[in-house]
């Protein structure tokens, strides 16, 4: 027998609230979805204290719903939108609203340079470039940090081969992890692997502020920030609140990708953030069987665009199966002695020589 919303709400009406009433009468149920027996909803508490007090009710709701005929799975998320008591210590829950900041963009103590890796659109390999560039810089002797600022789609834990939740010995600061000689942090390390981030803009801005300010980065020569694609809240917040050395814009050669790359360049110009150069990714594909080189997405488009805009062209990176396999396995190709690591090493050396990293 198929289960429906009314049946689920009837069950939830039987789960008592510790302060009186029940989950339904207290109007705490949000975003209820029932799909082929899969039940998903949010319990929205008024304060963090209430959320903690509702932990037993949340567990009871899950048990009761799983026993309901027709239910195949239950997913419950607890949220709290009210302010925490002033006496409480700083919370390490990622995704709080940002705190006010005066005086314009600020430096991050202990970090000499901050370089953002950006793209106008998704799918151009920006995160692959970010992880491999960070590792290549570390192999050049630089003290490197890598911040995964792609809040909705964090991929650096997978690419860097880390899955341990960061520690916080004092309950105030987050200890980042180290992989392949790179100090790294990602919101993906604070979530379950398949857990979605469902936040509005203020929550994104608060999360970025926490990942920059509450992480014990230590002394770094350069912090690489892997931005989400596009020109949204995270990019705006980063450029307005943090003193950046500049941005590297990654694009594939075809016209449709360059259209969006130009929008990213325009965004950085409006935000008065220097563009350190353009990178052409997936420039050519070399067949592993016959060695034939094919420009699948065209070739030279990014170099021509850089010349047109009088911006540095920092190099071409190949489209290669081994680069993808290395990233999926958690060991970036730049951390190996493969010939495919050399383009990333060359890019790193160019940034170091230019004083950009």
N, C-alpha and C positions, 0 to 999 in steps of 0.2 A: 504493500500500500504506500502510495506517495505521500510524503509529509508536506505540509504547507505552512505559511507564515502564522496563521491563526493557531495551529497546534503548537508551534514553537513558542509563541507569545504566552499561551496558556501554561506551558511548562515554566517559563521564566517568571510568570506571576506567582508561582509557588515557591520561588527562591527568596528567602527573607533578607532584608537589608538590616545590618547590625544596629542601625539607628531607628528602626521601625519601618513598617511597610514592606514592600518587595521591590525587585528590580524594575518591574513595569510601572507600578504605582508611583515610584520615585522618578520616573521618566529618565532612566539611565541607559536605555538600549538605543543604539545608533547603528546605521548602515547594515541592517539585517538583510541577509541574502540567503535564499534557500534554492539550491540548484541540484536537481537529481540526487537528493539525499544529503548533499553537502551543506552544512549550516555554518554561516559566518556572520559575526556581528561584533560590535564594539560596546564595551561598558564604559561610559563617559562619566567619570567621577568629577566632583566639583573641585577637589583639592588633592594633592599628593597623599595627605594623611588619610582621606577617605578611600583613595585607591588602595592603600596598604590594608585598610580595615576590610575591604571587599575581597581580599584574596581568597578567603574561604568560600564566599558566595560565588566567586568565579569558578572555583573548582567544583562546587556543588552543581552549578548550572551545566558544566561540561558533562558530569556524570549522569545527570537526569536526561539531558538531551541525547546522549549516546544510547540510553535505554529506550528512547522513543522509537516506535515502529517506523521503519522507512528511513531512518537517519543512518547514513554511512560514515560521516565524519563531522567533527565539530572543531571550529577554530574561533577562539575568543581572544580579543585584544583589549587590554585595559589602558585607558588614557585618563589624564588629569589636566585640565586647562586652567585651573585656578592657581594663584600664587602660593608658593610654599611659605611656611611660617618664617619670619625674619630670623629667628634664632637657629634655624636649621643650617647645617654646614652646606657648602656649595655642592650641588648635585652633579653627578657625572652622567646623568641621563642626557643623551645627545638629542638635540632638536628643541632646545628651549628658545624663547624669543630673545633677540639680541639686546644687549644692554647699550645705553646711550654712549656715544663717543664724541669727544670734543677735540678740535684741533686738526681735523683732516686725517689723511692716511698716516699710519703709525709704523714704525719699525718693530720687528720682532727681536727681542733681546737674544744675542748670541748667534744670529744668522746674518751672514755678510751679504748674500744675494738671494733674491727670490725670483724665480723664473716660472711663468705660467705657460703650460702647453695647451693650446687652444685649437679649435676647429670650428668652421661655420656650420658643419653638419656632422651627423653620426656616420660611422662606418668607414672612416678614412684611416683608421689605425692609430688614432691619437694616443690611446692608452698604451698600445704596444710601443710607440715611439717614446712615451714618457718613462716606462719601466726600463727599457733598454738604454735610454740615454742616462738615466740615473745610475744604472749599473756600470755603464761605460765610464762615466765621470769618476765613480768610485775606484775603478781599475786604473784610472789616471792619477790616483793619489789624492783625490778631493774628498772632503768630508761632506757627504751628500745625505739629504733628507728627501723623502717622497711622500707627498700628501695627496691622497685620492679624494678630490673634491667633487667627484661625480656622485652626488648624494643619492640620486634615484637608481643609478646603475653602477655601483662600485665594483670594479674588476681587478684592482691591484692585489687584493689578497690572493686571488687565484693565480695571477701572473707571477707574483713574487713567491708563491709557495708557502704562505703563512695562513694559519687558521686559528691560532691561539688568541683568546680574548686578552687585551692589554690589562695590566695590573694598575692599581692605584693605591699605593701603600698608605698615603695620608688622607685618602678620600677627597682630595682636592685637585690633584693633577694626574694626568694619564701618562703612564710609561709606554713609549712607543716600542715597537718591535724592530728587530734588525734582521735583514735577509740579504744575502749576497753583498755584504759590505754597505748596505743602504739602511738608514734609519727610516722606518715607514709607519704611516698611520692611515687608516681608512675607516669610514663609518661601517663598512662591511664587516669589520672585526668586532663591532659592537652588536651585531644583529645575527639572527639565525640565517643560515645560508639562503633559504627560500623566502625569507620575510621581506615583504614589500614596504617601502617608505611611502606613506600617504600623507604628505604635508603640504601646507600652503607656503607662500613666500616667506613670511616671518620666521617660520620654523627652519626653513633652509638657511636663512641668514644667521640664525642663532647657532645652528649646527656648525656652519663654517667658522664662526667666531670661536666656538669652543675648540674645534680641531686645530685652530691656529694658536689660541691663547692658553688653553689648558693642557696642552701636550708638552711634556718636558723634552724639547727637541735637543737641548744641549748646544754645543758649539758646532756650527755647520758653515762650510764654505758656500754652499748653495742648497736651497730648498726648491725642489721641482714640484710644481702643483699641477696635477692632472685635472683639468677643468671638464665639466660636462660640455657636450656640444651645444652650439647655439649662442645666443646673446641674452641670457636671462638673469635671474636674480643672483645666482652665485657669482657670475662674472661682475655684475654691477657692485655687489657687496665687496668683493675682493679688491677691486680697483679703487673704490672709494674709501676703504678702511685700512688698507695695507700698502706700505711703500714697496712697490714692485720694481725690480731691476728692469723688467720688461717681459714681453710675451713672444713665444715662438708659435707661428701659425702653421698647422699641418693641413695639407690638401693632397688629394689625388689629382692627376693631370687633366681629367676630362672637364669640359665646360660647365656641367651642372654642379660639380664640386667647387669649381672656382667662383661660381656665382655666390655661393654661401660663404666661401672664404673671404670674398670682398666685404661681405656684411660684418664679419668678425673684425676685419681690419678697420672698417669704418667705426665700429664700436670702440675699439681701443683708441682711435684718434679722438673721438668725442670724450672719452674718459681720461685723455691726456696720459695714456700709458704707452711707453715706447714699444715699438715692434722690433725685436732684435733680428728677425729674419724669417724667411719662409722655407719650408721643407716639403719636398715632393716625395710622398710615400706611395708605395705600390707602383713605382716608376716603370719597372720592367719585370717580366716573368721569365725565368730561365727554366726550361723543361728539365727535370731531374733525369730523364731517360736519354734524351738526345742532345741536350745542351743548347737547343735553339732558343734564342731570346726573342720574346714577343712583348710589345708594348700594349698590353690588354686595354688599358684605360687611356691610350694615347701616351705621348711623351713630350716633356719639355714645357708643358703648359704653365707650371708653377714658376719655372725659371723665367719664362717670358713675362709673366705677371709681375715678378719681382723687379725685373728690369724696367718695366713700364711704370711702376710705382716708386722706383729708385730706392728699393729696399734690398738688404743683403739676401742672396740666395745661398742657403747653408748646405744644400746637398740633396742627392737622390738616394732613396732607400728602396730596395727591391721588394717585390711580392714573392715570397718563398714559403713553401710548405713547412720547411724546418723551423722557420720563425714562428709560425702558428703553433706547431707541435710543442716547441720549447715554451711558449707562453702558457699553453694549456697544462703543461706538466709542472709549472711553477719554477722553472729555471730559464730566465730570459736568455735569448741567444747570445746577448752581449756578455753573459757570465761564462760562456764557453770559449773554446779555441777554434770554433768553426770559422771558415772564411766569411760566413754571413755576418759575423760579429764586426768585421772590419769597417763597414760603412758607419756603424754606430760609434765605433772608436774614433773614426775620422771626424765625425760630427762633434764628439766630445772634445777632441783636441782643438778643433776650430773655436769652440766656445771658450775654452780655457785661454787660448792664445789671444782672443779678443777681449779678455777681461770680463766675459759675461758669465763665467761659472768658476 
